[in-house]
Amino acid sequence: SNVIHINLGTGNQTSILQLIKTFEFASGKKIKYEFCRRRSGDTSLLLADVNYAKKVLNWRAKRTLFDMCKDSWNYAKINY
C-alpha cells in the first residue's frame, strides 16, 4: 500500500486545559470538565512533529489555536 501518514498541527504544545479554555473563549460557552486520574495507557504528552508535512506537502499551520476553535464552533453552529 502506498499510504503515508502525516501529522498536521501547529507544532506547539497545548494542554487539554488550554484547549478547553481557548474553546470556551472562542465559543462564548462554558465547558464542564473535571480533573481525574490518568487512565492506563494515557500519554502525558502528545505533540505532532510537523516537519514531515512541511517537507512533503510544503504545508504549515497558518492559524492559531483560537482561530481553529472559532472555526470549529462556527461550523458546528451551522451544521448541527
Residue pairs with C-beta under 8 A, 6 or more apart in sequence:
4 56
6 52
6 53
6 56
6 57
7 48
7 49
7 50
7 52
7 53
8 48
8 50
8 53
8 59
8 61
9 47
9 48
9 50
9 61
10 48
10 50
10 61
10 64
10 65
11 47
11 48
11 49
11 50
11 60
11 61
12 65
13 45
13 47
14 22
14 65
18 65
19 65
19 69
20 31
20 33
22 65
22 66
22 69
23 31
23 69
23 72
23 73
24 30
24 31
25 66
25 69
26 66
26 69
26 70
26 72
26 73
27 69
27 70
27 73
38 44
50 60
50 61
53 59
53 60
54 60
63 71
